[in-house]
Amino acid sequence: MNNDQAVKADYGKPRLTLVPPSLLLAVAAVREYGTAKYGDSENWRDVEPQRYKDALYRHWVAFLQGEIYDPESGLPHLWHLACNAAFLIDLEPTELPEGG
């Protein structure tokens, strides 16, 4: 263990500061919208993953067709896509490959 690790043992821990803040803020905005719409911040856990896959695709296709904002929420389609991806990552966790 080098001297730095003796002072603060953080080797191997994820560097969350590498995640763009704009991604975190985008997902938070969609979560706030969803919480206000459905009245429950945790109800997303009761939805089958296929529905999030379908929603992710719908937002991606709308974005590819040139529509920037979701007409219902007024938020960018990419933000919704990121939120759906976050739900899928949480609901269908996978192990990182060795060394990854």
N, CA, C and O of each residue as an XYZ file, in Angstrom:
400
protein
N       0.866     -1.178      0.000
C       0.000      0.000      0.000
C       0.906      1.231      0.000
O       1.795      1.372      0.839
N       0.652      2.120     -0.967
C       1.488      3.321     -0.981
C       1.020      4.286      0.104
O      -0.024      4.095      0.727
N       1.804      5.301      0.307
C       1.540      6.254      1.387
C       0.180      6.921      1.245
O      -0.500      7.171      2.241
N      -0.226      7.216     -0.012
C      -1.533      7.845     -0.213
C      -2.652      6.971      0.339
O      -3.589      7.488      0.949
N      -2.574      5.653      0.139
C      -3.615      4.738      0.588
C      -3.613      4.585      2.107
O      -4.639      4.259      2.704
N      -2.476      4.816      2.720
C      -2.410      4.754      4.180
C      -3.203      5.900      4.796
O      -3.754      5.768      5.889
N      -3.256      7.023      4.087
C      -3.980      8.196      4.576
C      -5.469      8.093      4.261
O      -6.314      8.439      5.087
N      -5.780      7.613      3.060
C      -7.179      7.503      2.609
C      -7.282      6.286      1.712
O      -6.844      6.331      0.563
N      -7.843      5.216      2.203
C      -7.930      3.963      1.452
C      -9.103      4.001      0.482
O     -10.223      3.643      0.846
N      -8.851      4.434     -0.752
C      -9.914      4.485     -1.743
C      -9.548      3.782     -3.046
O     -10.263      3.914     -4.039
N      -8.454      3.043     -3.055
C      -8.054      2.316     -4.249
C      -9.139      1.305     -4.633
O      -9.648      0.577     -3.781
N      -9.480      1.269     -5.900
C     -10.474      0.325     -6.386
C     -11.914      0.772     -6.230
O     -12.820      0.105     -6.727
N     -12.144      1.875     -5.557
C     -13.508      2.392     -5.407
C     -13.859      3.219     -6.641
O     -12.992      3.872     -7.223
N     -15.128      3.191     -7.037
C     -15.495      3.951     -8.240
C     -15.314      5.452     -8.048
O     -15.617      6.009     -6.993
N     -14.816      6.077     -9.091
C     -14.645      7.534     -9.070
C     -15.907      8.160     -9.660
O     -15.973      8.454    -10.854
N     -16.885      8.354     -8.820
C     -18.173      8.862     -9.278
C     -18.080     10.256     -9.869
O     -18.973     10.678    -10.603
N     -17.016     10.970     -9.563
C     -16.839     12.298    -10.153
C     -16.534     12.209    -11.645
O     -16.505     13.235    -12.325
N     -16.306     11.003    -12.168
C     -16.116     10.833    -13.608
C     -17.443     10.859    -14.360
O     -17.461     11.038    -15.578
N     -18.548     10.683    -13.647
C     -19.867     10.733    -14.277
C     -20.226     12.198    -14.506
O     -20.177     13.000    -13.573
N     -20.584     12.553    -15.737
C     -20.947     13.952    -15.996
C     -22.116     14.391    -15.114
O     -23.140     13.709    -15.063
N     -21.975     15.502    -14.434
C     -23.088     16.001    -13.603
C     -24.374     16.180    -14.403
O     -25.469     16.021    -13.863
N     -24.249     16.508    -15.679
C     -25.452     16.701    -16.500
C     -26.272     15.415    -16.586
O     -27.498     15.479    -16.678
N     -25.626     14.255    -16.559
C     -26.355     12.991    -16.573
C     -27.134     12.815    -15.277
O     -28.305     12.435    -15.296
N     -26.492     13.087    -14.169
C     -27.159     12.963    -12.872
C     -28.345     13.919    -12.773
O     -29.413     13.544    -12.289
N     -28.155     15.145    -13.230
C     -29.232     16.135    -13.165
C     -30.383     15.761    -14.100
O     -31.548     15.980    -13.768
N     -30.060     15.197    -15.267
C     -31.093     14.788    -16.219
C     -31.953     13.674    -15.632
O     -33.181     13.744    -15.681
N     -31.310     12.645    -15.075
C     -32.059     11.536    -14.490
C     -32.872     12.033    -13.299
O     -34.016     11.618    -13.113
N     -32.297     12.907    -12.503
C     -33.034     13.455    -11.349
C     -34.271     14.222    -11.803
O     -35.322     14.124    -11.169
N     -34.164     14.979    -12.884
C     -35.315     15.744    -13.378
C     -36.433     14.807    -13.827
O     -37.604     15.054    -13.539
N     -36.077     13.737    -14.527
C     -37.093     12.776    -14.966
C     -37.698     12.059    -13.768
O     -38.903     11.807    -13.738
N     -36.868     11.728    -12.779
C     -37.382     11.078    -11.562
C     -38.339     11.997    -10.817
O     -39.359     11.540    -10.301
N     -38.024     13.282    -10.754
C     -38.928     14.231    -10.097
C     -40.254     14.309    -10.845
O     -41.321     14.343    -10.231
N     -40.181     14.336    -12.171
C     -41.399     14.360    -12.973
C     -42.229     13.099    -12.710
O     -43.435     13.187    -12.478
N     -41.590     11.938    -12.745
C     -42.287     10.679    -12.523
C     -42.872     10.567    -11.126
O     -43.971     10.044    -10.946
N     -42.138     11.058    -10.141
C     -42.631     11.015     -8.770
C     -43.869     11.887     -8.612
O     -44.824     11.506     -7.934
N     -43.849     13.062     -9.240
C     -45.021     13.938     -9.188
C     -46.200     13.316     -9.940
O     -47.344     13.432     -9.501
N     -45.928     12.662    -11.060
C     -46.983     12.070    -11.876
C     -47.629     10.868    -11.199
O     -48.852     10.725    -11.216
N     -46.816     10.009    -10.607
C     -47.321      8.762    -10.041
C     -47.458      8.790     -8.524
O     -48.060      7.883     -7.948
N     -46.913      9.812     -7.864
C     -47.084      9.963     -6.433
C     -46.256      9.030     -5.567
O     -46.488      8.929     -4.362
N     -45.296      8.349     -6.168
C     -44.489      7.398     -5.409
C     -43.103      7.339     -6.045
O     -42.969      7.034     -7.230
N     -42.096      7.626     -5.268
C     -40.739      7.652     -5.821
C     -40.143      6.265     -6.024
O     -39.091      6.134     -6.650
N     -40.793      5.236     -5.508
C     -40.235      3.881     -5.626
C     -41.092      2.924     -6.458
O     -40.754      1.746     -6.581
N     -42.191      3.411     -7.026
C     -43.068      2.512     -7.783
C     -42.403      1.955     -9.035
O     -42.855      0.937     -9.559
N     -41.358      2.582     -9.523
C     -40.665      2.105    -10.719
C     -40.100      0.704    -10.511
O     -39.891     -0.031    -11.476
N     -39.854      0.335     -9.269
C     -39.290     -0.988     -8.977
C     -40.302     -2.111     -9.232
O     -39.917     -3.275     -9.342
N     -41.582     -1.772     -9.326
C     -42.627     -2.766     -9.529
C     -42.994     -2.958    -11.000
O     -43.942     -3.677    -11.316
N     -42.253     -2.320    -11.891
C     -42.528     -2.398    -13.326
C     -41.554     -3.394    -13.955
O     -40.360     -3.387    -13.655
N     -42.081     -4.249    -14.830
C     -41.219     -5.239    -15.460
C     -40.232     -4.549    -16.409
O     -40.589     -3.586    -17.089
N     -38.997     -5.044    -16.451
C     -37.949     -4.406    -17.261
C     -38.311     -4.206    -18.732
O     -37.868     -3.232    -19.342
N     -39.101     -5.101    -19.311
C     -39.444     -4.956    -20.729
C     -40.128     -3.624    -21.009
O     -39.941     -3.046    -22.080
N     -40.909     -3.136    -20.068
C     -41.596     -1.854    -20.278
C     -40.597     -0.705    -20.321
O     -40.798      0.263    -21.054
N     -39.525     -0.801    -19.544
C     -38.469      0.218    -19.611
C     -37.681      0.108    -20.904
O     -37.255      1.118    -21.462
N     -37.484     -1.116    -21.382
C     -36.820     -1.294    -22.682
C     -37.642     -0.643    -23.780
O     -37.105      0.069    -24.629
N     -38.952     -0.890    -23.761
C     -39.832     -0.296    -24.769
C     -39.825      1.231    -24.690
O     -39.768      1.908    -25.717
N     -39.883      1.770    -23.470
C     -39.875      3.225    -23.300
C     -38.550      3.818    -23.774
O     -38.525      4.861    -24.427
N     -37.456      3.146    -23.442
C     -36.140      3.622    -23.882
C     -36.104      3.710    -25.406
O     -35.655      4.711    -25.965
N     -36.579      2.661    -26.071
C     -36.604      2.663    -27.534
C     -37.496      3.771    -28.082
O     -37.124      4.442    -29.046
N     -38.666      3.972    -27.482
C     -39.560      5.036    -27.973
C     -38.889      6.401    -27.888
O     -38.978      7.197    -28.823
N     -38.219      6.675    -26.772
C     -37.543      7.967    -26.635
C     -36.373      8.069    -27.608
O     -36.131      9.141    -28.164
N     -35.651      6.989    -27.821
C     -34.524      6.999    -28.751
C     -35.009      7.252    -30.180
O     -34.424      8.063    -30.899
N     -36.066      6.566    -30.591
C     -36.606      6.739    -31.945
C     -37.137      8.156    -32.133
O     -36.912      8.768    -33.177
N     -37.835      8.678    -31.140
C     -38.330     10.057    -31.236
C     -37.167     11.023    -31.403
O     -37.232     11.942    -32.219
N     -36.104     10.820    -30.634
C     -34.916     11.666    -30.745
C     -34.289     11.542    -32.138
O     -33.926     12.549    -32.746
N     -34.163     10.311    -32.642
C     -33.580     10.094    -33.969
C     -34.408     10.736    -35.067
O     -33.873     11.124    -36.105
N     -35.710     10.851    -34.844
C     -36.594     11.478    -35.823
C     -36.615     13.000    -35.687
O     -37.373     13.679    -36.379
N     -35.780     13.531    -34.793
C     -35.641     14.975    -34.683
C     -36.455     15.634    -33.590
O     -36.421     16.856    -33.441
N     -37.182     14.844    -32.827
C     -37.969     15.416    -31.734
C     -37.083     15.481    -30.492
O     -36.667     14.447    -29.969
N     -36.802     16.667    -30.032
C     -35.886     16.842    -28.899
C     -36.595     16.633    -27.570
O     -36.059     15.977    -26.677
N     -37.791     17.184    -27.432
C     -38.503     17.168    -26.157
C     -39.698     16.222    -26.190
O     -40.429     16.157    -27.178
N     -39.878     15.506    -25.116
C     -41.051     14.657    -24.946
C     -42.271     15.566    -24.815
O     -42.277     16.462    -23.970
N     -43.300     15.355    -25.630
C     -44.457     16.253    -25.580
C     -45.220     16.208    -24.256
O     -45.828     17.206    -23.867
N     -45.201     15.087    -23.565
C     -45.944     14.983    -22.310
C     -45.218     15.686    -21.159
O     -45.816     16.488    -20.441
N     -43.946     15.387    -20.988
C     -43.206     15.926    -19.840
C     -42.548     17.268    -20.125
O     -42.306     18.057    -19.211
N     -42.259     17.521    -21.398
C     -41.516     18.728    -21.755
C     -40.020     18.581    -21.538
O     -39.257     19.515    -21.785
N     -39.600     17.407    -21.075
C     -38.179     17.149    -20.839
C     -37.572     16.483    -22.066
O     -38.285     15.843    -22.839
N     -36.272     16.624    -22.252
C     -35.636     16.014    -23.427
C     -35.793     14.490    -23.455
O     -35.741     13.823    -22.422
N     -35.986     13.964    -24.661
C     -36.079     12.514    -24.833
C     -34.818     11.820    -24.311
O     -34.908     10.750    -23.708
N     -33.663     12.408    -24.535
C     -32.432     11.780    -24.058
C     -32.413     11.645    -22.541
O     -31.839     10.694    -22.010
N     -33.025     12.572    -21.853
C     -33.099     12.477    -20.392
C     -33.958     11.280    -19.988
O     -33.606     10.524    -19.081
N     -35.088     11.121    -20.674
C     -35.948      9.968    -20.408
C     -35.210      8.670    -20.744
O     -35.295      7.693    -19.999
N     -34.492      8.664    -21.858
C     -33.724      7.493    -22.237
C     -32.725      7.137    -21.135
O     -32.600      5.971    -20.761
N     -32.021      8.132    -20.621
C     -31.032      7.897    -19.564
C     -31.693      7.350    -18.305
O     -31.135      6.474    -17.644
N     -32.854      7.851    -17.974
C     -33.558      7.376    -16.782
C     -34.005      5.932    -16.968
O     -33.871      5.120    -16.052
N     -34.534      5.604    -18.143
C     -34.925      4.226    -18.409
C     -33.714      3.301    -18.368
O     -33.806      2.184    -17.858
N     -32.588      3.752    -18.897
C     -31.364      2.950    -18.825
C     -30.943      2.753    -17.372
O     -30.506      1.664    -16.999
N     -31.067      3.783    -16.558
C     -30.721      3.666    -15.133
C     -31.615      2.642    -14.442
O     -31.136      1.840    -13.640
N     -32.908      2.666    -14.747
C     -33.810      1.680    -14.169
C     -33.400      0.265    -14.572
O     -33.362     -0.642    -13.740
N     -33.093      0.086    -15.861
C     -32.698     -1.240    -16.345
C     -31.395     -1.704    -15.707
O     -31.253     -2.882    -15.380
N     -30.451     -0.799    -15.529
C     -29.189     -1.150    -14.879
C     -29.452     -1.622    -13.460
O     -28.833     -2.578    -12.994
N     -30.364     -0.958    -12.778
C     -30.666     -1.322    -11.403
C     -31.474     -2.617    -11.319
O     -31.233     -3.447    -10.443
N     -32.435     -2.787    -12.232
C     -33.311     -3.949    -12.186
C     -32.670     -5.215    -12.736
O     -33.037     -6.321    -12.339
N     -31.721     -5.058    -13.643
C     -31.058     -6.205    -14.263
C     -29.552     -6.094    -14.063
O     -28.793     -5.966    -15.024
N     -29.131     -6.146    -12.803
C     -27.706     -5.965    -12.548
C     -26.867     -7.083    -13.145
O     -27.276     -8.244    -13.186
N     -25.711     -6.710    -13.595
C     -24.758     -7.674    -14.123
C     -23.428     -7.454    -13.424
O     -23.132     -6.366    -12.931
N     -22.654     -8.491    -13.396
C     -21.322     -8.395    -12.793
C     -20.358     -7.840    -13.817
O     -20.433     -8.173    -15.000
N     -19.455     -6.994    -13.362
C     -18.395     -6.512    -14.235
C     -17.429     -7.639    -14.516
O     -17.172     -8.464    -13.639
N     -16.881     -7.692    -15.735
C     -15.882     -8.725    -16.016
C     -14.649     -8.520    -15.144
O     -14.368     -7.405    -14.704
N     -13.931     -9.584    -14.902
C     -12.711     -9.512    -14.093
C     -11.797     -8.450    -14.650
O     -11.507     -8.430    -15.846
N     -11.339     -7.560    -13.776
C     -10.451     -6.481    -14.189
C     -11.179     -5.273    -14.740
O     -10.545     -4.283    -15.105
N     -12.532     -5.336    -14.808
C     -13.289     -4.236    -15.391
C     -13.988     -3.393    -14.378
O     -14.664     -2.429    -14.738
